Amino acid sequence: MREKVLGFLQQEIELEHIPGAVIHVSHQGKVLMQEAIGNRVVYPEVAPMQLDTVFDLASLTKVVSTLPAILKLLDDGLIRLDDSVSFFLPEFGNEGKEDITLRHLLTHTSGLPSHIPYFLEKLNTEQILERIYQQPLEFKTGEKVVYSDLGLITLYKIVEIVTGERFEEYLSREIFNPLEMYETSYKPSFEHNRYAATEYSEELNAFKVGIVHDENTESMGGISGHAGLFSTIHDLAKYAQMIENHGVYNGKCILSESGLRLARKNHTPFDDEYRGLGWQLKSPMYSPCGDYFSNSTYGHTGFTGTSIWFDPEIDLHVILLTNRVHFGRKPPILRLRPRLHNLIRSHF
């Protein structure tokens, strides 16, 4: 399998679909492959991909950061899924948003629009939140899945209100440090030569290196619930191990098995896109995990070219980290992911 997977990725690199990749495949608790291939930077000068390369996770932030924070608060009895958002943020409860709950935000069924380019107005975190509070709904709450960054930005603020501390500090203490994920953070400060470069920035007159790719998150000072987290394959493998081990890592209970089970349950059977809490599930429509992964599969993707997928039927997980946006916002990643996962799953 290793040779086939590396051959597949090499071909994608030669086609300039991705500059390089780091991939991790684990089956029944055993790491089958963990490899770096290609380059972490191509422009202005080529630099090779390494196993310790630090990636902008983009929307993997939603399931590696915001989801565990919410599950921890559920475990501790501080919130419930059917709490209304306006209970924590009274300003949010207007323009038809009075009945939106935490569950709606986590399952992308709030009716909020998918994305609004707040960064074009150079709005800061509080100004962006104020816009969300005043935002009318585009769809009826609870009836349709519309993947929304706005919902996850709102959840980030709720975590801060409930805990009384900064989002990133709560996550470090409760999730990342117990998991020994010491190379996972917002606004990272690694050596320049550790990062996978992302997209060219007109403003910087350079490629982004260690600066969040998502423009709204950059406007928010680099910290949000929808994007902004940086990490390595080693740290994400620890997170995946905890998820597969029912919330336990090195004998420490990080999250409850009950919460993790609820998170991967289908909360949107009424839609063609199946959603858990935070997680994207294998659906009748396009699935980034391909055709062969089982119907109980769950995972997530990130715009920069990252993904993590679990198939609990055979205890398989695949983590793919690429910086495909270094070559711009071209679509081949949408074909790359399912074909790669088909190739891997065909061996089991």
C-alpha positions as CSV (number, residue, x, y, z in Angstrom):
1,M,0.0,0.0,0.0
2,R,2.8,2.4,0.9
3,E,4.3,2.4,-2.5
4,K,0.9,2.8,-4.2
5,V,0.0,5.8,-2.0
6,L,3.3,7.5,-2.4
7,G,3.1,6.9,-6.2
8,F,-0.4,8.4,-6.3
9,L,0.8,11.5,-4.3
10,Q,3.9,11.9,-6.5
11,Q,1.7,11.9,-9.6
12,E,-0.5,14.7,-8.1
13,I,2.7,16.6,-7.2
14,E,4.0,16.3,-10.8
15,L,0.6,17.5,-12.1
16,E,1.0,20.5,-9.8
17,H,-2.2,19.8,-8.0
18,I,-0.3,19.9,-4.7
19,P,3.2,21.0,-3.8
20,G,3.7,18.1,-1.4
21,A,1.9,16.2,1.4
22,V,2.3,14.5,4.7
23,I,0.1,11.4,5.1
24,H,-0.7,9.2,8.1
25,V,-2.6,5.9,7.9
26,S,-3.5,3.9,11.0
27,H,-5.4,0.6,11.2
28,Q,-6.5,-1.1,14.4
29,G,-4.2,1.2,16.4
30,K,-1.1,0.4,14.3
31,V,0.5,3.1,12.2
32,L,0.9,1.6,8.7
33,M,2.5,4.7,7.1
34,Q,3.5,8.2,8.1
35,E,5.4,9.8,5.2
36,A,6.3,13.2,3.8
37,I,6.6,13.7,0.1
38,G,7.2,16.7,-2.2
39,N,7.8,20.3,-1.0
40,R,6.5,22.5,1.7
41,V,7.5,25.5,-0.3
42,V,7.8,25.9,-4.1
43,Y,7.8,29.7,-4.4
44,P,10.0,31.7,-4.2
45,E,12.5,28.9,-3.5
46,V,11.9,25.1,-3.2
47,A,12.1,23.6,0.2
48,P,11.3,19.9,0.9
49,M,8.3,18.7,3.0
50,Q,9.2,17.2,6.3
51,L,7.4,15.0,8.8
52,D,7.5,17.9,11.3
53,T,6.2,20.5,8.8
54,V,3.6,22.8,10.5
55,F,0.3,23.2,8.5
56,D,-2.5,25.7,8.5
57,L,-5.4,23.3,9.3
58,A,-8.1,25.7,7.9
59,S,-11.5,24.1,8.7
60,L,-10.0,21.1,10.5
61,T,-10.0,23.8,13.3
62,K,-13.8,23.1,13.6
63,V,-13.3,19.5,14.7
64,V,-9.9,19.6,16.3
65,S,-10.5,22.8,18.3
66,T,-14.2,23.9,18.6
67,L,-15.8,20.5,18.7
68,P,-13.7,19.1,21.6
69,A,-14.2,22.4,23.5
70,I,-18.0,22.1,23.2
71,L,-17.9,18.3,24.1
72,K,-15.8,19.1,27.1
73,L,-18.4,21.7,28.3
74,L,-21.1,19.2,27.7
75,D,-19.2,16.6,29.7
76,D,-18.8,19.1,32.6
77,G,-22.5,19.9,32.7
78,L,-22.0,23.5,31.7
79,I,-24.1,23.5,28.5
80,R,-26.6,21.3,26.7
81,L,-27.0,21.0,22.9
82,D,-30.5,22.4,23.0
83,D,-29.5,25.6,24.8
84,S,-30.4,28.6,22.7
85,V,-27.6,30.7,21.4
86,S,-29.4,33.8,22.7
87,F,-29.2,32.4,26.3
88,F,-25.5,33.1,26.1
89,L,-25.6,35.9,23.6
90,P,-28.8,37.9,24.0
91,E,-27.8,40.2,21.1
92,F,-27.9,37.2,18.8
93,G,-31.6,36.6,19.3
94,N,-33.1,38.8,16.6
95,E,-33.8,38.7,12.9
96,G,-35.5,35.3,13.3
97,K,-32.6,33.7,15.2
98,E,-34.3,33.4,18.6
99,D,-34.8,29.6,18.3
100,I,-31.3,28.7,17.1
101,T,-29.5,26.3,19.4
102,L,-26.0,25.0,19.9
103,R,-27.0,21.9,18.1
104,H,-28.1,23.9,15.0
105,L,-24.7,25.6,14.9
106,L,-22.8,22.4,15.3
107,T,-24.8,20.6,12.5
108,H,-24.8,23.6,10.1
109,T,-28.6,23.8,10.2
110,S,-29.0,27.3,11.8
111,G,-30.1,28.9,8.5
112,L,-27.2,31.3,8.7
113,P,-25.4,32.1,5.4
114,S,-22.3,30.1,4.6
115,H,-19.7,32.8,4.4
116,I,-19.5,36.6,4.4
117,P,-16.2,38.3,3.5
118,Y,-15.9,40.6,6.6
119,F,-12.2,41.0,6.0
120,L,-12.9,43.3,3.0
121,E,-14.1,45.9,5.5
122,K,-11.2,45.1,7.8
123,L,-13.5,44.3,10.7
124,N,-12.1,43.0,14.0
125,T,-13.5,40.1,16.1
126,E,-16.1,42.1,18.0
127,Q,-17.3,43.9,14.9
128,I,-17.6,40.5,13.0
129,L,-19.6,39.1,16.0
130,E,-21.8,42.2,16.0
131,R,-22.5,41.6,12.3
132,I,-23.5,38.0,13.0
133,Y,-25.8,39.1,15.8
134,Q,-27.6,41.4,13.3
135,Q,-27.5,38.9,10.4
136,P,-30.9,37.8,9.0
137,L,-31.3,34.1,8.2
138,E,-31.1,32.8,4.6
139,F,-32.9,29.5,5.3
140,K,-35.4,28.2,7.8
141,T,-33.7,26.9,11.0
142,G,-33.4,23.1,11.3
143,E,-34.5,22.2,7.8
144,K,-31.4,22.4,5.6
145,V,-27.7,21.8,5.9
146,V,-25.7,24.9,4.8
147,Y,-22.1,24.7,5.9
148,S,-21.6,28.0,7.8
149,D,-18.4,29.5,9.1
150,L,-20.6,32.1,10.9
151,G,-22.0,29.4,13.2
152,L,-18.5,28.3,14.3
153,I,-17.4,31.9,14.9
154,T,-20.4,32.2,17.2
155,L,-19.5,29.0,19.0
156,Y,-16.0,30.3,19.7
157,K,-17.5,33.3,21.5
158,I,-19.9,31.0,23.5
159,V,-16.9,28.9,24.7
160,E,-15.3,32.1,26.0
161,I,-18.5,33.3,27.7
162,V,-19.1,29.9,29.4
163,T,-15.5,29.4,30.5
164,G,-14.7,33.0,31.3
165,E,-11.3,32.7,29.6
166,R,-9.7,33.0,26.2
167,F,-10.7,30.3,23.7
168,E,-7.1,29.3,23.0
169,E,-6.2,29.1,26.7
170,Y,-9.1,26.9,27.5
171,L,-8.2,24.6,24.6
172,S,-4.5,24.4,25.6
173,R,-5.3,23.4,29.2
174,E,-8.2,21.0,28.6
175,I,-7.4,19.4,25.2
176,F,-4.0,20.1,23.7
177,N,-1.7,19.8,26.7
178,P,-3.3,16.6,28.1
179,L,-3.0,15.2,24.6
180,E,0.7,16.3,24.5
181,M,-0.1,18.2,21.3
182,Y,2.6,20.8,22.0
183,E,2.9,21.8,18.4
184,T,-0.8,22.7,18.0
185,S,-1.8,26.3,18.4
186,Y,-3.2,29.5,17.1
187,K,-0.8,32.2,16.0
188,P,2.2,29.8,16.1
189,S,5.8,30.9,16.6
190,F,7.9,28.2,15.1
191,E,11.0,28.7,13.0
192,H,10.2,30.0,9.6
193,N,11.5,26.8,8.0
194,R,8.9,24.6,9.7
195,Y,5.8,25.8,7.8
196,A,4.0,24.7,4.7
197,A,3.6,27.9,2.7
198,T,0.0,28.7,1.6
199,E,-1.3,31.4,-0.8
200,Y,0.3,34.5,-2.2
201,S,-0.9,37.6,-0.4
202,E,-1.0,40.9,-2.4
203,E,-1.0,42.7,1.0
204,L,2.2,41.0,2.1
205,N,3.7,40.9,-1.3
206,A,4.8,37.4,-0.4
207,F,3.4,33.9,0.3
208,K,1.8,33.4,3.6
209,V,4.1,31.4,5.9
210,G,2.8,30.8,9.5
211,I,0.1,33.4,9.0
212,V,-3.5,32.1,8.8
213,H,-4.7,31.6,5.2
214,D,-8.4,32.3,6.0
215,E,-8.9,36.1,5.6
216,N,-11.8,36.4,8.1
217,T,-9.7,34.6,10.8
218,E,-6.7,36.9,10.0
219,S,-9.1,39.9,10.5
220,M,-9.9,38.3,13.9
221,G,-6.3,38.3,15.0
222,G,-5.7,34.7,14.0
223,I,-8.1,33.1,16.4
224,S,-11.6,31.7,15.7
225,G,-13.8,28.7,15.9
226,H,-13.9,28.1,12.2
227,A,-10.2,28.3,11.2
228,G,-6.8,29.5,12.5
229,L,-5.3,26.3,14.1
230,F,-1.9,25.1,13.1
231,S,-0.5,21.6,13.7
232,T,1.7,18.8,12.6
233,I,1.0,15.2,11.6
234,H,2.4,13.9,14.9
235,D,0.0,16.0,17.0
236,L,-3.0,15.2,14.8
237,A,-2.2,11.4,15.1
238,K,-2.4,11.8,18.9
239,Y,-5.8,13.5,18.5
240,A,-7.0,10.7,16.2
241,Q,-5.8,8.1,18.7
242,M,-7.8,9.7,21.5
243,I,-10.9,9.8,19.2
244,E,-10.5,6.1,18.3
245,N,-9.8,5.1,21.9
246,H,-13.2,6.5,23.1
247,G,-11.8,9.7,24.5
248,V,-8.8,8.3,26.4
249,Y,-5.2,9.1,25.7
250,N,-2.3,7.6,27.7
251,G,-4.7,6.6,30.4
252,K,-6.2,10.1,30.7
253,C,-9.8,10.7,29.9
254,I,-9.9,13.7,27.7
255,L,-13.5,13.5,26.4
256,S,-16.4,11.1,27.3
257,E,-17.3,8.1,25.1
258,S,-20.9,9.3,25.3
259,G,-20.0,12.7,23.8
260,L,-17.9,11.2,21.0
261,R,-20.6,8.7,20.1
262,L,-23.2,11.5,19.9
263,A,-20.9,13.6,17.8
264,R,-20.6,11.0,15.0
265,K,-24.4,10.2,14.9
266,N,-26.3,11.5,11.9
267,H,-28.2,14.6,13.1
268,T,-29.4,15.6,9.6
269,P,-31.2,12.6,8.0
270,F,-33.6,15.0,6.3
271,D,-30.8,16.3,4.1
272,D,-28.5,14.8,1.4
273,E,-25.5,16.0,3.4
274,Y,-25.2,14.1,6.6
275,R,-23.8,15.9,9.6
276,G,-22.8,14.9,13.1
277,L,-21.8,17.5,15.7
278,G,-19.0,19.2,13.9
279,W,-18.2,16.1,11.8
280,Q,-19.1,15.6,8.2
281,L,-20.5,12.1,7.7
282,K,-20.4,9.7,4.7
283,S,-23.4,10.9,2.7
284,P,-25.3,9.9,-0.4
285,M,-23.9,13.0,-2.1
286,Y,-20.1,13.6,-2.7
287,S,-17.9,12.4,0.1
288,P,-14.3,13.4,0.3
289,C,-13.5,10.0,1.8
290,G,-14.4,8.3,-1.5
291,D,-16.6,5.3,-2.3
292,Y,-15.2,2.5,-0.2
293,F,-15.2,3.9,3.3
294,S,-18.2,2.5,5.3
295,N,-21.5,4.4,5.9
296,S,-20.4,5.0,9.5
297,T,-17.4,7.1,8.4
298,Y,-16.9,10.6,9.7
299,G,-14.3,13.3,9.2
300,H,-13.6,16.8,7.9
301,T,-11.6,18.7,5.4
302,G,-9.8,22.1,5.4
303,F,-9.6,24.5,2.5
304,T,-5.8,24.7,2.5
305,G,-5.8,21.0,1.6
306,T,-6.1,19.1,4.9
307,S,-8.4,16.3,5.9
308,I,-9.0,13.6,8.5
309,W,-11.3,10.6,8.1
310,F,-12.3,7.8,10.4
311,D,-13.8,4.5,9.4
312,P,-14.9,2.9,12.7
313,E,-16.0,-0.3,11.1
314,I,-12.4,-1.4,10.6
315,D,-10.6,1.1,13.0
316,L,-9.0,2.9,10.1
317,H,-8.1,6.6,10.0
318,V,-6.3,8.6,7.4
319,I,-4.8,12.1,7.9
320,L,-3.8,14.0,4.8
321,L,-2.0,17.3,5.1
322,T,-1.3,19.3,2.0
323,N,-0.9,23.0,1.2
324,R,-2.6,22.9,-2.2
325,V,-3.4,26.7,-1.9
326,H,0.3,27.4,-2.5
327,F,-0.7,26.9,-6.1
328,G,-3.9,29.0,-5.8
329,R,-7.5,27.9,-5.3
330,K,-7.7,25.3,-8.0
331,P,-10.3,22.5,-7.7
332,P,-8.3,19.2,-8.2
333,I,-8.3,18.5,-4.4
334,L,-12.0,17.7,-4.7
335,R,-11.0,14.7,-6.9
336,L,-7.7,13.9,-5.2
337,R,-9.2,13.2,-1.8
338,P,-11.8,10.5,-2.7
339,R,-9.4,8.7,-5.1
340,L,-6.7,8.6,-2.5
341,H,-9.1,7.2,0.1
342,N,-10.4,4.6,-2.4
343,L,-6.9,3.5,-3.0
344,I,-6.2,3.1,0.7
345,R,-9.5,1.5,1.7
346,S,-9.1,-1.1,-1.2
347,H,-6.4,-2.7,0.9
348,F,-8.8,-3.7,3.7
